[in-house]
Amino acid sequence: MGWIAEAIAEARHAFANGLTTGFNLLFLLLGFELGSDTGWFVALSLVGATSFIAWIANHRRYRLVADTPTARIISAPQGYAEFAGRGMSLPGAQLISHLSGLPCLWYRYRVERRSNKNNWEFVSSGASHDTFALADGSGQILIDPDGAEIRTGRKREWVEQDYRKTEWMLRADEPLYAIGEHVTLGGANAELDAKQDLSDLLAQWKQDKAMLLSRFDMNKDGELDAHEWEAAVLLAKQHVAAEHHEIRMNDGVHLLRQPRDGRLFLVANEPPDKLATRYRLWSWLHLVIMSGALGRLIWLGVD
């Protein structure tokens, strides 16, 4: 069943307007083949349903991309946000694409094998999961690609012997757009648990009884009484407070990830206005197809 999971993942990464259009053509061919009113009713109903779903999906993407203001990383709010800048590799990390062996930020691939009937059969596919960065001049934000719909014009397809290989990539130093859930890890927004950290530190100290006695056994009786233990706890609290203060004084790490509420998580190597225009045109196209199918169904009912 692994190929089913791969197919679902591939459909999620490549939003398939072309595939939807192809299905609609097949449904219309089905109507021509059946030739009856019932056959046309079924075919047009399928066309209308798929076009309605595609219209909703494209219109939703269009509104999110067009209506969400582009934030500067240095002043971006927490939560749903979009960013535009240039892609960057993380220091000391160089991702190599699976098939062509080229340096990249992200890749996805598919391998197919030629069958006896000269058709192409699925062999394998996959995508990278490495984090990469987007920089906009004010700072940089890390992007976790898991769960993202990634659009890229960098597609390469070639044939080796009986295998057809297809690879998509995002490259460093190219324009990059991303929209998703922005969170800042560490820094002033760090979520710290003083009670738990104090408990962990005291547990660590208890494992070194000699250290405890040398520091807090004031009367040298080989045991810590209540007052001596209270002094140890007080010092531990001071250690935890100092560590938390240092963490909050440092710059936080900006991260873009898949929104928990199911909203669009999109990464693309093209500007947002171009993306918005594409989604708007696709939404209008599917709306026209849906309206045409509905009109034809009404005509069949009247006839």
C-alpha positions as CSV (number, residue, x, y, z in Angstrom):
1,M,0.0,0.0,0.0
2,G,3.1,2.3,0.0
3,W,2.5,3.5,-3.6
4,I,-1.0,4.8,-2.5
5,A,0.6,6.9,0.2
6,E,3.2,8.2,-2.3
7,A,0.5,9.0,-4.8
8,I,-1.5,11.0,-2.2
9,A,1.6,12.9,-1.2
10,E,2.5,13.7,-4.8
11,A,-1.1,15.0,-5.4
12,R,-0.7,17.2,-2.3
13,H,2.6,18.6,-3.5
14,A,1.5,19.2,-7.1
15,F,-2.0,20.8,-7.0
16,A,-3.5,19.1,-10.0
17,N,-5.6,21.5,-12.0
18,G,-4.5,19.8,-15.1
19,L,-5.5,16.4,-13.7
20,T,-8.9,17.8,-12.8
21,T,-9.3,19.0,-16.4
22,G,-8.2,15.6,-17.7
23,F,-10.8,13.9,-15.6
24,N,-13.5,16.2,-17.0
25,L,-12.5,15.3,-20.5
26,L,-12.8,11.7,-19.7
27,F,-16.2,12.2,-18.2
28,L,-17.3,14.0,-21.4
29,L,-16.0,11.2,-23.5
30,L,-18.0,8.8,-21.3
31,G,-21.1,10.9,-22.1
32,F,-20.4,10.6,-25.8
33,E,-19.8,6.9,-25.5
34,L,-23.0,6.2,-23.6
35,G,-25.0,8.6,-25.8
36,S,-28.1,8.4,-23.6
37,D,-29.7,11.0,-21.4
38,T,-28.8,9.0,-18.4
39,G,-25.2,8.7,-19.5
40,W,-25.0,12.4,-20.1
41,F,-26.6,13.1,-16.7
42,V,-23.9,11.0,-15.0
43,A,-21.0,12.5,-17.0
44,L,-22.1,16.1,-16.5
45,S,-22.8,15.5,-12.8
46,L,-19.2,14.3,-12.4
47,V,-17.9,17.2,-14.4
48,G,-19.8,19.6,-12.2
49,A,-18.8,18.0,-9.0
50,T,-15.0,17.9,-9.8
51,S,-15.1,21.5,-11.1
52,F,-16.9,22.7,-8.0
53,I,-14.3,21.2,-5.8
54,A,-11.5,22.6,-7.9
55,W,-13.2,26.1,-8.0
56,I,-13.4,26.1,-4.2
57,A,-9.8,25.0,-3.8
58,N,-8.4,27.6,-6.2
59,H,-10.6,30.4,-5.0
60,R,-9.5,29.7,-1.4
61,R,-5.9,29.7,-2.4
62,Y,-6.4,32.9,-4.4
63,R,-8.0,34.7,-1.4
64,L,-5.3,33.6,1.0
65,V,-2.4,34.6,-1.2
66,A,-4.0,37.9,-2.3
67,D,-5.4,39.0,1.1
68,T,-2.5,38.0,3.4
69,P,-0.1,40.9,3.7
70,T,3.6,40.1,3.2
71,A,5.4,40.4,6.5
72,R,9.0,41.4,7.3
73,I,10.7,38.6,9.3
74,I,12.0,41.0,11.9
75,S,8.5,42.3,12.8
76,A,6.3,39.4,11.7
77,P,3.4,38.5,14.0
78,Q,3.0,35.1,15.4
79,G,0.4,33.0,13.6
80,Y,-0.6,32.8,10.0
81,A,1.7,34.9,7.8
82,E,3.4,35.1,4.4
83,F,7.0,36.0,3.5
84,A,8.9,36.8,0.3
85,G,12.6,36.8,-0.1
86,R,15.4,34.5,-1.3
87,G,16.0,30.8,-0.5
88,M,19.0,30.0,1.6
89,S,20.7,26.8,2.8
90,L,21.5,26.5,6.5
91,P,25.1,26.9,7.6
92,G,26.9,23.5,7.4
93,A,24.0,21.8,5.7
94,Q,24.0,21.0,2.0
95,L,21.2,19.0,0.6
96,I,21.8,17.0,-2.6
97,S,18.9,16.0,-4.8
98,H,18.1,12.3,-4.9
99,L,18.4,11.6,-8.7
100,S,20.6,14.2,-10.3
101,G,22.9,14.8,-7.3
102,L,22.6,18.6,-7.5
103,P,22.7,21.0,-4.5
104,C,19.3,22.3,-3.6
105,L,17.0,23.4,-0.8
106,W,14.3,20.8,-1.4
107,Y,13.6,18.1,-4.0
108,R,10.8,15.7,-5.0
109,Y,11.3,12.8,-7.4
110,R,9.4,10.1,-9.3
111,V,10.8,7.0,-11.1
112,E,8.8,5.0,-13.6
113,R,9.7,1.9,-15.6
114,R,8.8,1.1,-19.2
115,S,6.4,-1.8,-19.4
116,N,6.1,-4.4,-22.2
117,K,3.2,-2.3,-23.6
118,N,5.4,0.7,-23.8
119,N,3.6,2.3,-20.9
120,W,5.2,3.8,-17.8
121,E,4.7,2.0,-14.5
122,F,5.3,3.6,-11.1
123,V,8.5,2.5,-9.4
124,S,9.2,4.9,-6.6
125,S,8.9,8.5,-5.5
126,G,9.8,10.7,-2.5
127,A,10.7,14.1,-1.2
128,S,13.2,15.7,1.1
129,H,12.3,16.8,4.6
130,D,15.3,19.0,5.4
131,T,14.7,22.5,6.8
132,F,15.8,25.4,4.7
133,A,15.7,29.2,5.1
134,L,14.1,32.3,3.5
135,A,15.8,35.6,4.0
136,D,14.2,39.0,3.2
137,G,17.0,41.5,4.3
138,S,15.5,42.0,7.8
139,G,16.3,38.5,9.0
140,Q,15.7,34.9,8.1
141,I,13.0,32.3,8.8
142,L,13.4,28.5,8.8
143,I,10.9,26.5,6.7
144,D,9.9,23.0,7.7
145,P,8.6,21.6,4.3
146,D,6.6,18.7,5.9
147,G,3.0,19.1,4.9
148,A,3.7,22.0,2.5
149,E,2.3,22.3,-1.1
150,I,5.5,23.2,-3.0
151,R,5.3,24.8,-6.4
152,T,8.5,25.1,-8.5
153,G,9.3,25.7,-12.1
154,R,12.5,23.7,-11.7
155,K,11.4,20.4,-13.2
156,R,13.7,18.0,-15.0
157,E,12.6,14.8,-16.8
158,W,14.9,12.3,-18.6
159,V,15.1,8.7,-19.6
160,E,17.8,6.2,-18.6
161,Q,17.5,2.8,-20.3
162,D,14.0,1.7,-19.4
163,Y,13.5,4.2,-16.6
164,R,11.9,7.6,-16.8
165,K,13.0,10.0,-14.0
166,T,11.4,13.2,-13.0
167,E,12.8,15.6,-10.4
168,W,11.5,18.9,-9.0
169,M,13.8,21.2,-7.0
170,L,14.0,24.5,-5.1
171,R,17.5,26.1,-5.4
172,A,19.4,28.5,-3.1
173,D,19.7,32.2,-4.0
174,E,16.4,32.2,-6.0
175,P,13.2,34.1,-5.2
176,L,11.1,32.3,-2.6
177,Y,7.6,32.8,-1.3
178,A,6.0,31.0,1.6
179,I,2.7,31.2,3.6
180,G,2.0,29.2,6.7
181,E,2.1,29.3,10.5
182,H,4.9,31.5,11.9
183,V,6.2,30.7,15.4
184,T,9.3,32.1,17.1
185,L,11.2,29.5,19.2
186,G,13.2,30.8,22.1
187,G,13.9,34.5,22.7
188,A,11.3,36.6,24.3
189,N,8.6,34.2,23.2
190,A,10.3,31.1,24.7
191,E,7.8,28.8,26.6
192,L,9.7,28.0,29.8
193,D,8.6,25.9,32.8
194,A,10.4,27.2,35.9
195,K,8.9,24.6,38.2
196,Q,9.9,21.7,35.9
197,D,13.4,23.1,35.3
198,L,13.9,23.5,39.0
199,S,12.8,19.9,39.7
200,D,15.2,18.6,37.0
201,L,18.1,20.6,38.4
202,L,17.5,19.5,41.9
203,A,17.2,15.8,40.7
204,Q,20.6,16.3,38.9
205,W,22.2,17.7,42.1
206,K,20.9,14.8,44.2
207,Q,22.7,12.3,42.1
208,D,26.0,13.9,43.2
209,K,25.7,13.7,47.0
210,A,29.4,14.6,47.5
211,M,28.9,17.9,45.7
212,L,25.7,18.7,47.7
213,L,27.5,18.1,51.0
214,S,30.6,20.1,50.1
215,R,28.5,23.1,49.1
216,F,25.6,23.0,51.6
217,D,26.5,20.9,54.7
218,M,27.5,23.8,56.9
219,N,27.7,21.9,60.2
220,K,29.7,19.0,58.5
221,D,27.6,16.3,60.0
222,G,27.4,14.4,56.7
223,E,23.7,15.2,56.1
224,L,21.6,18.1,54.9
225,D,19.1,19.4,57.4
226,A,16.0,21.5,56.5
227,H,17.8,24.8,56.6
228,E,20.7,23.5,54.5
229,W,18.3,22.0,51.9
230,E,16.4,25.2,51.8
231,A,19.6,27.0,50.9
232,A,20.2,24.5,48.1
233,V,16.7,25.0,46.7
234,L,17.2,28.8,46.8
235,L,20.4,28.6,44.9
236,A,18.8,26.3,42.3
237,K,16.0,28.8,41.8
238,Q,18.5,31.5,41.1
239,H,20.3,29.2,38.6
240,V,17.0,28.5,36.7
241,A,16.0,32.2,36.8
242,A,19.4,33.2,35.3
243,E,19.2,30.6,32.6
244,H,15.7,31.6,31.6
245,H,16.7,35.3,31.5
246,E,19.6,34.5,29.2
247,I,17.3,32.4,26.9
248,R,14.8,35.3,26.7
249,M,17.6,37.8,26.0
250,N,18.9,35.9,23.0
251,D,17.3,36.2,19.5
252,G,14.6,33.7,18.9
253,V,14.5,31.4,15.9
254,H,11.7,32.1,13.4
255,L,10.0,29.0,11.9
256,L,7.3,28.5,9.3
257,R,5.4,25.3,9.5
258,Q,2.1,23.6,8.5
259,P,-0.8,25.4,10.1
260,R,-2.6,23.4,12.8
261,D,-6.0,24.7,11.6
262,G,-5.6,23.3,8.1
263,R,-5.1,26.5,6.2
264,L,-2.9,26.6,3.2
265,F,0.8,25.9,3.7
266,L,2.5,26.9,0.4
267,V,6.1,27.4,-0.7
268,A,6.9,28.5,-4.2
269,N,9.8,30.0,-6.2
270,E,7.6,32.7,-7.8
271,P,6.2,36.0,-6.5
272,P,2.8,36.2,-4.7
273,D,1.1,38.3,-7.3
274,K,1.9,35.8,-10.0
275,L,0.6,33.0,-7.8
276,A,-2.6,34.9,-7.0
277,T,-3.2,35.6,-10.7
278,R,-2.8,31.9,-11.5
279,Y,-5.2,30.7,-8.8
280,R,-7.7,33.4,-9.8
281,L,-7.6,32.3,-13.5
282,W,-8.0,28.6,-12.5
283,S,-10.9,29.4,-10.2
284,W,-12.7,31.3,-13.0
285,L,-12.0,28.5,-15.5
286,H,-13.5,25.8,-13.2
287,L,-16.4,28.1,-12.4
288,V,-17.2,28.4,-16.1
289,I,-16.9,24.6,-16.6
290,M,-19.2,24.0,-13.6
291,S,-21.7,26.5,-14.8
292,G,-21.7,25.0,-18.3
293,A,-22.2,21.5,-16.8
294,L,-25.1,22.8,-14.6
295,G,-26.7,24.6,-17.5
296,R,-26.5,21.4,-19.6
297,L,-28.0,19.3,-16.8
298,I,-30.9,21.8,-16.5
299,W,-31.4,21.6,-20.3
300,L,-31.6,17.8,-20.1
301,G,-34.2,18.0,-17.3
302,V,-36.3,20.4,-19.3
303,D,-36.0,18.4,-22.5
